[in-house]
Amino acid sequence: MRTVVKWVLYGLIVGILSGSASALFLAGLDYVTDVRESHKWLLFLLPLGGAAFSYGYMKRGGASSRGNNLIVEQIRKDQPGEYERVPLRMAPFILLGTWVTHLFGGSAGREGTAVQMGGSLAELAARWVRADAADRRILLLCGISGGFGAVFGTPLAGAVFALEVVTMGRRVAYKAIIAVVISAFVGDWLTRAYGIKHLVYSMGIIPTFSVVLLLKVAAAGIGFGLMSWLFVMGIKSLKLVFSRYVANAPLRSFIGGAAVITLVYIAGTRTYLGLSLPLLVQSFHEQLPSLDFAWKTVFTVITLGSGFLGGEVTPLFVIGATLGNALAPVLHLSVPFLAGLGLIAVFAGASNTPLACIVLGYELFGASGIGYMIVACLISYMFSGHAGIYESQLLGVPKPRMFLRIPGASLLPGYANSKKKGRTAPH
């Protein structure tokens, strides 16, 4: 009983910290978005703003620059001697950096910010309560679940995401479930109590089951998985090119910001800047231009690949929903139905967290289409390769290699040897 009470307290503490931080972040994000939309000229400061913050991050950020991957790595550490403290400065750095990105028009999300703030504050809580190695890992998991659940208003998905993203198919740390679930629900409740509102989605009328419908959903799932792979490999490839040819981090951000400005004039619209939430809402209600998903992908890849701060998840929601919107007339399915499946399935493939995305779909859309959500998320996960937006995940369960023979889709080198030794290789 003493242990259970301890886990409950852990969940409450981190839920309060991450929920409060997420509420502050989301309120500020709404404000800077309104400012940007009211002052169009701010877009032209994107290169300078990105370069200035990259310089500060390079000089003072330290280990914070590893972002979500640092938190995932620390949860996997078994011995105190292996620890690397998640710095408290990560929270203000990622908070201000994401606000800067959105103020000047970068295409980025918000999940990474909430998770990193939650992890940083969870590390602080671990020092407050003098947590041992096992309890520290649980507190960091609470930071992930509290941040994710609060920023999207989906506490169940936040809890499953925290447990799944660290292990990627390995056994779940069952003793962490109580604290992780409490943190997610407290974070979500507190964010709502502060007056933060979340978008409401609807998949419309779910089609009557048929084998043909199931095959169409499976085909869409393949497309969603390939889109996930393209998104992840696009960011990784751009980062690789920058690291080889542009050694200076502020210069990378300056180039990326200039590229985003150029893209705005090529595309002839500012729709793809920031979170692109109006585009996300539209994708559920009307037929959109068929290349909206491609444009949003390019804007986001350049923004994040050049060093701007922010998350990947909301852009993935937009990319998935607009891709589903584009596929709807091709597959003769309703727009809201396929947009909803795309929203969760592209994220499932890119994050390698299909279970969390199925739960996410349940919380966003209800249970009536849960069977199709399962099919879309699992197939997208299988066809997205072993690349992912979280590089520090563990490769616990190999995906079937017969589906794809493309870079990033095969098993990582050394996996076979690690499997023989009874361990997993790093993702």
C-alpha beads as a LAMMPS data file, in Angstrom:
LAMMPS data file: protein, C-alpha beads

427 atoms
426 bonds

1 atom types
1 bond types

-500.0 500.0 xlo xhi
-500.0 500.0 ylo yhi
-500.0 500.0 zlo zhi

Masses

1 110.0

Atoms # bond

1 1 1 0.000 0.000 0.000
2 1 1 2.866 2.352 0.776
3 1 1 4.251 1.760 -2.724
4 1 1 0.881 2.380 -4.377
5 1 1 0.456 5.632 -2.434
6 1 1 3.931 6.672 -3.555
7 1 1 3.073 6.075 -7.228
8 1 1 -0.190 7.998 -6.845
9 1 1 1.719 10.937 -5.378
10 1 1 4.258 10.751 -8.213
11 1 1 1.469 10.915 -10.764
12 1 1 -0.198 13.842 -8.983
13 1 1 3.019 15.837 -8.643
14 1 1 4.137 15.424 -12.238
15 1 1 0.587 15.818 -13.569
16 1 1 0.269 19.180 -11.814
17 1 1 3.665 20.339 -13.071
18 1 1 3.201 19.171 -16.669
19 1 1 -0.434 20.313 -16.844
20 1 1 0.440 23.807 -15.636
21 1 1 3.392 24.044 -18.018
22 1 1 1.283 22.820 -20.947
23 1 1 -1.469 25.333 -20.182
24 1 1 1.085 28.156 -20.180
25 1 1 2.585 26.872 -23.410
26 1 1 -0.743 26.487 -25.237
27 1 1 -2.003 29.895 -24.115
28 1 1 1.223 31.489 -25.317
29 1 1 1.065 29.544 -28.562
30 1 1 -2.415 30.862 -29.301
31 1 1 -1.204 34.384 -28.573
32 1 1 1.882 34.295 -30.817
33 1 1 -0.177 32.696 -33.593
34 1 1 -2.700 35.530 -33.412
35 1 1 0.140 38.065 -33.446
36 1 1 1.704 36.451 -36.528
37 1 1 -1.566 36.374 -38.413
38 1 1 -2.219 40.031 -37.562
39 1 1 1.267 41.159 -38.583
40 1 1 2.167 39.451 -41.845
41 1 1 5.597 41.107 -41.960
42 1 1 6.811 38.946 -39.048
43 1 1 7.397 36.117 -41.540
44 1 1 10.395 38.008 -42.905
45 1 1 12.066 37.816 -39.487
46 1 1 11.940 34.002 -39.506
47 1 1 15.576 33.551 -40.673
48 1 1 16.935 36.036 -38.112
49 1 1 14.729 34.732 -35.296
50 1 1 15.708 31.141 -35.979
51 1 1 19.406 31.978 -36.234
52 1 1 19.378 34.007 -33.007
53 1 1 17.655 31.284 -31.009
54 1 1 19.847 28.556 -32.504
55 1 1 22.890 30.524 -31.388
56 1 1 21.558 30.827 -27.836
57 1 1 20.599 27.154 -27.777
58 1 1 24.040 26.171 -29.042
59 1 1 25.762 28.251 -26.342
60 1 1 23.513 27.560 -23.364
61 1 1 21.265 24.614 -24.210
62 1 1 23.722 21.825 -23.383
63 1 1 22.103 18.392 -23.306
64 1 1 18.702 20.027 -23.905
65 1 1 19.477 20.002 -27.629
66 1 1 18.822 16.237 -27.710
67 1 1 15.191 16.893 -26.876
68 1 1 12.791 13.960 -26.587
69 1 1 15.594 11.510 -27.273
70 1 1 17.397 12.515 -24.065
71 1 1 14.293 11.737 -22.007
72 1 1 13.763 8.374 -23.725
73 1 1 17.424 7.460 -23.196
74 1 1 17.284 8.297 -19.485
75 1 1 14.187 6.183 -18.916
76 1 1 16.128 3.225 -20.318
77 1 1 19.120 3.690 -17.980
78 1 1 19.369 0.947 -15.365
79 1 1 22.345 2.087 -13.291
80 1 1 22.819 5.430 -11.488
81 1 1 26.297 5.714 -12.982
82 1 1 24.720 5.831 -16.459
83 1 1 22.479 8.776 -15.638
84 1 1 22.656 12.044 -17.475
85 1 1 20.473 14.601 -15.800
86 1 1 17.628 16.042 -17.864
87 1 1 18.411 19.729 -17.333
88 1 1 15.754 22.033 -15.935
89 1 1 16.738 24.584 -18.575
90 1 1 15.179 22.265 -21.186
91 1 1 11.712 23.506 -20.194
92 1 1 12.230 27.261 -20.770
93 1 1 14.437 26.690 -23.810
94 1 1 11.943 24.496 -25.658
95 1 1 9.046 26.714 -24.550
96 1 1 10.595 29.939 -25.839
97 1 1 12.067 28.254 -28.904
98 1 1 8.707 26.876 -30.006
99 1 1 7.032 30.247 -29.453
100 1 1 9.727 31.848 -31.621
101 1 1 9.176 29.277 -34.371
102 1 1 5.433 29.928 -34.449
103 1 1 5.674 33.693 -34.003
104 1 1 7.680 34.043 -37.211
105 1 1 5.904 31.345 -39.222
106 1 1 7.836 28.096 -38.978
107 1 1 5.829 24.922 -39.611
108 1 1 6.089 22.868 -36.425
109 1 1 3.977 21.230 -33.743
110 1 1 3.560 21.247 -29.988
111 1 1 3.871 17.679 -28.665
112 1 1 7.664 17.755 -28.465
113 1 1 7.521 20.928 -26.406
114 1 1 4.998 19.535 -23.915
115 1 1 6.869 16.237 -23.538
116 1 1 10.227 17.933 -23.023
117 1 1 8.787 20.344 -20.464
118 1 1 7.124 17.422 -18.696
119 1 1 10.352 15.403 -18.677
120 1 1 12.417 18.327 -17.422
121 1 1 9.979 19.058 -14.602
122 1 1 9.746 15.336 -13.772
123 1 1 13.526 15.281 -13.317
124 1 1 13.152 18.216 -10.931
125 1 1 10.477 16.291 -9.008
126 1 1 12.788 13.269 -8.837
127 1 1 15.406 15.417 -7.133
128 1 1 12.819 16.858 -4.755
129 1 1 11.675 13.411 -3.553
130 1 1 15.180 11.875 -3.794
131 1 1 13.902 9.125 -6.080
132 1 1 15.968 6.021 -6.671
133 1 1 16.786 4.672 -10.139
134 1 1 13.479 2.839 -10.658
135 1 1 11.328 5.671 -9.342
136 1 1 13.199 8.228 -11.446
137 1 1 12.280 6.301 -14.601
138 1 1 8.636 6.215 -13.524
139 1 1 8.655 9.958 -12.921
140 1 1 10.114 10.597 -16.381
141 1 1 7.412 8.396 -17.901
142 1 1 4.874 10.505 -16.004
143 1 1 6.404 13.602 -17.575
144 1 1 5.815 12.189 -21.062
145 1 1 2.241 11.071 -20.350
146 1 1 1.316 14.276 -18.552
147 1 1 2.692 16.471 -21.328
148 1 1 1.134 14.495 -24.184
149 1 1 -2.238 14.063 -22.486
150 1 1 -2.449 17.733 -21.560
151 1 1 -1.461 19.228 -24.894
152 1 1 -3.928 17.166 -26.959
153 1 1 -6.664 16.578 -24.388
154 1 1 -6.257 12.791 -24.737
155 1 1 -5.119 11.378 -21.372
156 1 1 -5.552 7.683 -22.214
157 1 1 -3.492 8.083 -25.372
158 1 1 -0.913 10.047 -23.377
159 1 1 -0.512 7.191 -20.897
160 1 1 -0.232 4.515 -23.587
161 1 1 2.108 6.707 -25.638
162 1 1 4.490 7.149 -22.689
163 1 1 4.681 3.391 -22.115
164 1 1 4.905 2.467 -25.795
165 1 1 7.271 5.103 -27.179
166 1 1 10.095 4.110 -24.843
167 1 1 9.847 0.373 -25.409
168 1 1 8.577 -0.018 -28.989
169 1 1 7.233 -3.533 -28.580
170 1 1 9.143 -4.651 -25.485
171 1 1 7.472 -5.548 -22.191
172 1 1 5.689 -2.695 -20.459
173 1 1 6.799 -1.624 -16.990
174 1 1 3.465 -2.517 -15.372
175 1 1 4.326 -0.949 -12.027
176 1 1 4.550 2.403 -13.799
177 1 1 0.982 2.274 -15.118
178 1 1 -0.696 3.750 -12.040
179 1 1 1.541 6.804 -11.869
180 1 1 1.580 7.312 -15.653
181 1 1 -2.217 7.193 -15.974
182 1 1 -2.746 9.545 -13.036
183 1 1 -0.215 12.018 -14.440
184 1 1 -1.939 12.031 -17.836
185 1 1 -5.423 12.585 -16.406
186 1 1 -4.299 15.219 -13.897
187 1 1 -2.340 17.066 -16.585
188 1 1 -5.334 17.020 -18.937
189 1 1 -7.801 18.085 -16.229
190 1 1 -5.589 20.917 -15.021
191 1 1 -5.021 22.225 -18.541
192 1 1 -8.769 22.328 -19.141
193 1 1 -9.283 23.958 -15.719
194 1 1 -7.004 26.783 -16.848
195 1 1 -9.422 27.385 -19.728
196 1 1 -7.521 25.706 -22.565
197 1 1 -9.810 24.371 -25.306
198 1 1 -9.055 21.516 -27.700
199 1 1 -10.313 20.898 -31.224
200 1 1 -13.251 18.543 -31.658
201 1 1 -13.220 16.141 -34.624
202 1 1 -15.825 13.907 -36.214
203 1 1 -15.429 11.078 -38.735
204 1 1 -19.067 11.408 -39.715
205 1 1 -21.136 8.319 -40.439
206 1 1 -19.010 5.169 -40.358
207 1 1 -19.573 3.095 -43.529
208 1 1 -21.230 -0.298 -43.258
209 1 1 -18.693 -3.106 -43.088
210 1 1 -17.748 -4.996 -46.228
211 1 1 -14.678 -6.816 -47.461
212 1 1 -14.233 -4.187 -50.176
213 1 1 -14.290 -1.428 -47.551
214 1 1 -11.713 -3.284 -45.462
215 1 1 -9.433 -3.616 -48.486
216 1 1 -9.791 0.097 -49.213
217 1 1 -8.853 0.963 -45.623
218 1 1 -5.862 -1.369 -45.874
219 1 1 -4.766 0.319 -49.113
220 1 1 -5.076 3.712 -47.453
221 1 1 -3.036 2.346 -44.520
222 1 1 -0.206 1.489 -46.905
223 1 1 -0.290 5.033 -48.245
224 1 1 -0.262 6.441 -44.708
225 1 1 2.733 4.265 -43.811
226 1 1 4.687 5.361 -46.862
227 1 1 3.868 8.978 -46.028
228 1 1 5.230 8.430 -42.525
229 1 1 8.445 7.063 -43.980
230 1 1 8.810 9.982 -46.400
231 1 1 8.303 12.491 -43.586
232 1 1 10.860 10.891 -41.261
233 1 1 13.436 10.285 -43.967
234 1 1 12.946 13.815 -45.273
235 1 1 13.878 15.343 -41.919
236 1 1 16.766 12.917 -41.376
237 1 1 18.133 13.511 -44.883
238 1 1 17.940 17.287 -44.572
239 1 1 19.692 17.202 -41.207
240 1 1 22.406 15.011 -42.741
241 1 1 22.903 17.419 -45.648
242 1 1 23.113 20.386 -43.276
243 1 1 25.572 18.598 -40.978
244 1 1 27.852 17.869 -43.939
245 1 1 27.762 21.195 -45.707
246 1 1 26.658 23.791 -43.119
247 1 1 28.550 23.319 -39.868
248 1 1 27.193 26.465 -38.231
249 1 1 23.815 25.821 -36.522
250 1 1 22.553 29.440 -36.660
251 1 1 23.346 29.549 -40.378
252 1 1 21.300 26.377 -40.903
253 1 1 18.289 27.993 -39.268
254 1 1 18.797 31.165 -41.305
255 1 1 18.839 29.138 -44.532
256 1 1 15.804 27.140 -43.447
257 1 1 13.874 30.285 -42.571
258 1 1 14.717 31.840 -45.940
259 1 1 13.573 28.635 -47.658
260 1 1 10.222 28.767 -45.846
261 1 1 9.688 32.369 -46.988
262 1 1 10.478 31.336 -50.560
263 1 1 8.039 28.425 -50.328
264 1 1 5.259 30.755 -49.171
265 1 1 5.552 32.699 -52.429
266 1 1 5.890 29.563 -54.553
267 1 1 2.790 28.021 -52.973
268 1 1 0.968 31.363 -53.009
269 1 1 -0.476 30.876 -49.515
270 1 1 0.401 31.010 -45.823
271 1 1 -1.866 28.077 -45.028
272 1 1 1.050 25.768 -44.232
273 1 1 2.710 28.013 -41.622
274 1 1 2.536 27.267 -37.903
275 1 1 0.240 24.481 -36.742
276 1 1 -2.095 24.805 -39.781
277 1 1 -5.089 24.018 -37.571
278 1 1 -7.601 25.704 -39.943
279 1 1 -6.374 23.355 -42.682
280 1 1 -6.783 20.405 -40.310
281 1 1 -10.370 21.395 -39.559
282 1 1 -11.138 21.941 -43.248
283 1 1 -9.857 18.473 -44.134
284 1 1 -12.825 16.970 -42.234
285 1 1 -15.470 19.139 -43.910
286 1 1 -14.655 19.724 -47.562
287 1 1 -12.585 18.432 -50.446
288 1 1 -9.197 20.184 -50.438
289 1 1 -6.511 20.570 -53.128
290 1 1 -4.917 17.156 -53.552
291 1 1 -1.356 18.356 -52.832
292 1 1 -2.010 20.030 -49.471
293 1 1 -0.401 17.097 -47.656
294 1 1 2.748 17.409 -49.807
295 1 1 3.053 21.137 -49.205
296 1 1 2.645 20.743 -45.444
297 1 1 5.266 17.994 -45.479
298 1 1 7.816 20.147 -47.306
299 1 1 7.225 23.164 -45.038
300 1 1 7.612 21.031 -41.899
301 1 1 10.646 19.077 -43.102
302 1 1 12.497 22.308 -43.900
303 1 1 11.484 23.948 -40.608
304 1 1 12.453 21.075 -38.321
305 1 1 15.324 19.809 -40.466
306 1 1 17.039 23.209 -40.319
307 1 1 16.994 23.367 -36.528
308 1 1 13.836 25.233 -35.540
309 1 1 12.224 24.026 -32.314
310 1 1 8.786 22.454 -32.067
311 1 1 7.087 19.101 -32.313
312 1 1 6.267 16.808 -35.197
313 1 1 2.902 15.435 -34.096
314 1 1 0.473 18.219 -35.038
315 1 1 2.048 18.568 -38.514
316 1 1 1.711 14.781 -38.838
317 1 1 -1.965 15.117 -37.902
318 1 1 -2.397 17.723 -40.646
319 1 1 -0.428 15.692 -43.201
320 1 1 -2.384 12.542 -42.396
321 1 1 -5.787 14.225 -42.488
322 1 1 -5.088 16.054 -45.757
323 1 1 -3.670 12.879 -47.312
324 1 1 -6.829 11.033 -46.276
325 1 1 -8.829 13.902 -47.751
326 1 1 -6.939 13.532 -51.051
327 1 1 -7.424 9.735 -51.102
328 1 1 -11.157 9.897 -50.347
329 1 1 -12.357 10.449 -53.938
330 1 1 -9.829 7.935 -55.268
331 1 1 -11.061 5.204 -52.918
332 1 1 -14.700 6.393 -53.058
333 1 1 -14.877 6.902 -49.296
334 1 1 -16.214 9.827 -47.294
335 1 1 -13.854 12.724 -46.619
336 1 1 -14.206 12.881 -42.796
337 1 1 -13.868 9.098 -42.471
338 1 1 -10.569 8.873 -44.336
339 1 1 -9.265 12.158 -42.909
340 1 1 -9.766 10.752 -39.423
341 1 1 -7.960 7.531 -40.251
342 1 1 -5.122 9.479 -41.838
343 1 1 -4.756 11.736 -38.796
344 1 1 -3.958 8.840 -36.456
345 1 1 -2.338 6.426 -38.933
346 1 1 0.415 8.699 -40.286
347 1 1 1.380 9.513 -36.704
348 1 1 1.336 5.787 -35.864
349 1 1 3.825 5.044 -38.611
350 1 1 6.132 7.968 -37.888
351 1 1 6.216 7.457 -34.115
352 1 1 6.121 3.617 -34.092
353 1 1 3.325 3.776 -31.500
354 1 1 0.302 2.090 -33.128
355 1 1 -1.411 1.186 -29.854
356 1 1 -1.268 4.756 -28.585
357 1 1 -2.672 5.992 -31.899
358 1 1 -5.562 3.537 -31.777
359 1 1 -6.405 4.842 -28.298
360 1 1 -5.951 8.380 -29.609
361 1 1 -8.492 7.647 -32.337
362 1 1 -10.917 6.301 -29.750
363 1 1 -10.625 9.458 -27.640
364 1 1 -10.927 11.800 -30.622
365 1 1 -13.608 10.031 -32.678
366 1 1 -15.340 7.512 -30.423
367 1 1 -15.567 3.741 -30.639
368 1 1 -17.827 3.275 -33.671
369 1 1 -14.955 3.074 -36.176
370 1 1 -12.385 1.432 -33.914
371 1 1 -11.956 -1.621 -36.156
372 1 1 -10.904 0.510 -39.110
373 1 1 -8.610 2.556 -36.863
374 1 1 -6.850 -0.642 -35.811
375 1 1 -6.381 -1.763 -39.411
376 1 1 -5.125 1.635 -40.618
377 1 1 -2.706 2.160 -37.709
378 1 1 -1.212 -1.332 -37.767
379 1 1 -0.715 -1.385 -41.534
380 1 1 0.782 2.111 -41.477
381 1 1 3.131 0.970 -38.709
382 1 1 4.213 -2.049 -40.768
383 1 1 4.835 -0.047 -43.925
384 1 1 6.681 2.882 -42.328
385 1 1 9.980 1.055 -41.930
386 1 1 12.168 1.209 -38.842
387 1 1 12.804 4.914 -39.216
388 1 1 10.981 7.091 -36.699
389 1 1 10.772 10.583 -35.275
390 1 1 12.165 9.292 -31.950
391 1 1 15.668 8.023 -32.653
392 1 1 16.250 6.633 -29.154
393 1 1 13.422 4.112 -29.246
394 1 1 14.300 0.474 -28.733
395 1 1 13.834 -1.946 -31.583
396 1 1 11.881 -4.583 -29.672
397 1 1 9.761 -6.271 -32.337
398 1 1 11.044 -6.456 -35.923
399 1 1 8.553 -5.391 -38.554
400 1 1 7.968 -7.819 -41.426
401 1 1 10.673 -7.076 -43.985
402 1 1 8.795 -8.613 -46.893
403 1 1 6.657 -5.490 -47.251
404 1 1 9.353 -2.998 -48.179
405 1 1 12.892 -3.012 -49.520
406 1 1 13.769 0.652 -49.247
407 1 1 16.277 2.589 -47.124
408 1 1 15.151 2.944 -43.534
409 1 1 12.695 0.057 -43.807
410 1 1 15.051 -2.841 -43.155
411 1 1 16.228 -3.977 -39.753
412 1 1 19.036 -1.976 -38.261
413 1 1 22.579 -3.372 -38.501
414 1 1 23.461 -5.455 -35.512
415 1 1 19.876 -6.368 -34.641
416 1 1 20.350 -10.018 -35.470
417 1 1 23.404 -10.275 -33.223
418 1 1 21.709 -8.430 -30.387
419 1 1 18.700 -10.742 -30.671
420 1 1 20.906 -13.786 -30.230
421 1 1 22.333 -12.275 -27.053
422 1 1 18.845 -11.689 -25.675
423 1 1 18.851 -7.914 -25.863
424 1 1 17.658 -5.244 -28.248
425 1 1 19.587 -2.815 -30.362
426 1 1 19.002 0.911 -30.123
427 1 1 16.582 2.355 -32.628

Bonds

1 1 1 2
2 1 2 3
3 1 3 4
4 1 4 5
5 1 5 6
6 1 6 7
7 1 7 8
8 1 8 9
9 1 9 10
10 1 10 11
11 1 11 12
12 1 12 13
13 1 13 14
14 1 14 15
15 1 15 16
16 1 16 17
17 1 17 18
18 1 18 19
19 1 19 20
20 1 20 21
21 1 21 22
22 1 22 23
23 1 23 24
24 1 24 25
25 1 25 26
26 1 26 27
27 1 27 28
28 1 28 29
29 1 29 30
30 1 30 31
31 1 31 32
32 1 32 33
33 1 33 34
34 1 34 35
35 1 35 36
36 1 36 37
37 1 37 38
38 1 38 39
39 1 39 40
40 1 40 41
41 1 41 42
42 1 42 43
43 1 43 44
44 1 44 45
45 1 45 46
46 1 46 47
47 1 47 48
48 1 48 49
49 1 49 50
50 1 50 51
51 1 51 52
52 1 52 53
53 1 53 54
54 1 54 55
55 1 55 56
56 1 56 57
57 1 57 58
58 1 58 59
59 1 59 60
60 1 60 61
61 1 61 62
62 1 62 63
63 1 63 64
64 1 64 65
65 1 65 66
66 1 66 67
67 1 67 68
68 1 68 69
69 1 69 70
70 1 70 71
71 1 71 72
72 1 72 73
73 1 73 74
74 1 74 75
75 1 75 76
76 1 76 77
77 1 77 78
78 1 78 79
79 1 79 80
80 1 80 81
81 1 81 82
82 1 82 83
83 1 83 84
84 1 84 85
85 1 85 86
86 1 86 87
87 1 87 88
88 1 88 89
89 1 89 90
90 1 90 91
91 1 91 92
92 1 92 93
93 1 93 94
94 1 94 95
95 1 95 96
96 1 96 97
97 1 97 98
98 1 98 99
99 1 99 100
100 1 100 101
101 1 101 102
102 1 102 103
103 1 103 104
104 1 104 105
105 1 105 106
106 1 106 107
107 1 107 108
108 1 108 109
109 1 109 110
110 1 110 111
111 1 111 112
112 1 112 113
113 1 113 114
114 1 114 115
115 1 115 116
116 1 116 117
117 1 117 118
118 1 118 119
119 1 119 120
120 1 120 121
121 1 121 122
122 1 122 123
123 1 123 124
124 1 124 125
125 1 125 126
126 1 126 127
127 1 127 128
128 1 128 129
129 1 129 130
130 1 130 131
131 1 131 132
132 1 132 133
133 1 133 134
134 1 134 135
135 1 135 136
136 1 136 137
137 1 137 138
138 1 138 139
139 1 139 140
140 1 140 141
141 1 141 142
142 1 142 143
143 1 143 144
144 1 144 145
145 1 145 146
146 1 146 147
147 1 147 148
148 1 148 149
149 1 149 150
150 1 150 151
151 1 151 152
152 1 152 153
153 1 153 154
154 1 154 155
155 1 155 156
156 1 156 157
157 1 157 158
158 1 158 159
159 1 159 160
160 1 160 161
161 1 161 162
162 1 162 163
163 1 163 164
164 1 164 165
165 1 165 166
166 1 166 167
167 1 167 168
168 1 168 169
169 1 169 170
170 1 170 171
171 1 171 172
172 1 172 173
173 1 173 174
174 1 174 175
175 1 175 176
176 1 176 177
177 1 177 178
178 1 178 179
179 1 179 180
180 1 180 181
181 1 181 182
182 1 182 183
183 1 183 184
184 1 184 185
185 1 185 186
186 1 186 187
187 1 187 188
188 1 188 189
189 1 189 190
190 1 190 191
191 1 191 192
192 1 192 193
193 1 193 194
194 1 194 195
195 1 195 196
196 1 196 197
197 1 197 198
198 1 198 199
199 1 199 200
200 1 200 201
201 1 201 202
202 1 202 203
203 1 203 204
204 1 204 205
205 1 205 206
206 1 206 207
207 1 207 208
208 1 208 209
209 1 209 210
210 1 210 211
211 1 211 212
212 1 212 213
213 1 213 214
214 1 214 215
215 1 215 216
216 1 216 217
217 1 217 218
218 1 218 219
219 1 219 220
220 1 220 221
221 1 221 222
222 1 222 223
223 1 223 224
224 1 224 225
225 1 225 226
226 1 226 227
227 1 227 228
228 1 228 229
229 1 229 230
230 1 230 231
231 1 231 232
232 1 232 233
233 1 233 234
234 1 234 235
235 1 235 236
236 1 236 237
237 1 237 238
238 1 238 239
239 1 239 240
240 1 240 241
241 1 241 242
242 1 242 243
243 1 243 244
244 1 244 245
245 1 245 246
246 1 246 247
247 1 247 248
248 1 248 249
249 1 249 250
250 1 250 251
251 1 251 252
252 1 252 253
253 1 253 254
254 1 254 255
255 1 255 256
256 1 256 257
257 1 257 258
258 1 258 259
259 1 259 260
260 1 260 261
261 1 261 262
262 1 262 263
263 1 263 264
264 1 264 265
265 1 265 266
266 1 266 267
267 1 267 268
268 1 268 269
269 1 269 270
270 1 270 271
271 1 271 272
272 1 272 273
273 1 273 274
274 1 274 275
275 1 275 276
276 1 276 277
277 1 277 278
278 1 278 279
279 1 279 280
280 1 280 281
281 1 281 282
282 1 282 283
283 1 283 284
284 1 284 285
285 1 285 286
286 1 286 287
287 1 287 288
288 1 288 289
289 1 289 290
290 1 290 291
291 1 291 292
292 1 292 293
293 1 293 294
294 1 294 295
295 1 295 296
296 1 296 297
297 1 297 298
298 1 298 299
299 1 299 300
300 1 300 301
301 1 301 302
302 1 302 303
303 1 303 304
304 1 304 305
305 1 305 306
306 1 306 307
307 1 307 308
308 1 308 309
309 1 309 310
310 1 310 311
311 1 311 312
312 1 312 313
313 1 313 314
314 1 314 315
315 1 315 316
316 1 316 317
317 1 317 318
318 1 318 319
319 1 319 320
320 1 320 321
321 1 321 322
322 1 322 323
323 1 323 324
324 1 324 325
325 1 325 326
326 1 326 327
327 1 327 328
328 1 328 329
329 1 329 330
330 1 330 331
331 1 331 332
332 1 332 333
333 1 333 334
334 1 334 335
335 1 335 336
336 1 336 337
337 1 337 338
338 1 338 339
339 1 339 340
340 1 340 341
341 1 341 342
342 1 342 343
343 1 343 344
344 1 344 345
345 1 345 346
346 1 346 347
347 1 347 348
348 1 348 349
349 1 349 350
350 1 350 351
351 1 351 352
352 1 352 353
353 1 353 354
354 1 354 355
355 1 355 356
356 1 356 357
357 1 357 358
358 1 358 359
359 1 359 360
360 1 360 361
361 1 361 362
362 1 362 363
363 1 363 364
364 1 364 365
365 1 365 366
366 1 366 367
367 1 367 368
368 1 368 369
369 1 369 370
370 1 370 371
371 1 371 372
372 1 372 373
373 1 373 374
374 1 374 375
375 1 375 376
376 1 376 377
377 1 377 378
378 1 378 379
379 1 379 380
380 1 380 381
381 1 381 382
382 1 382 383
383 1 383 384
384 1 384 385
385 1 385 386
386 1 386 387
387 1 387 388
388 1 388 389
389 1 389 390
390 1 390 391
391 1 391 392
392 1 392 393
393 1 393 394
394 1 394 395
395 1 395 396
396 1 396 397
397 1 397 398
398 1 398 399
399 1 399 400
400 1 400 401
401 1 401 402
402 1 402 403
403 1 403 404
404 1 404 405
405 1 405 406
406 1 406 407
407 1 407 408
408 1 408 409
409 1 409 410
410 1 410 411
411 1 411 412
412 1 412 413
413 1 413 414
414 1 414 415
415 1 415 416
416 1 416 417
417 1 417 418
418 1 418 419
419 1 419 420
420 1 420 421
421 1 421 422
422 1 422 423
423 1 423 424
424 1 424 425
425 1 425 426
426 1 426 427
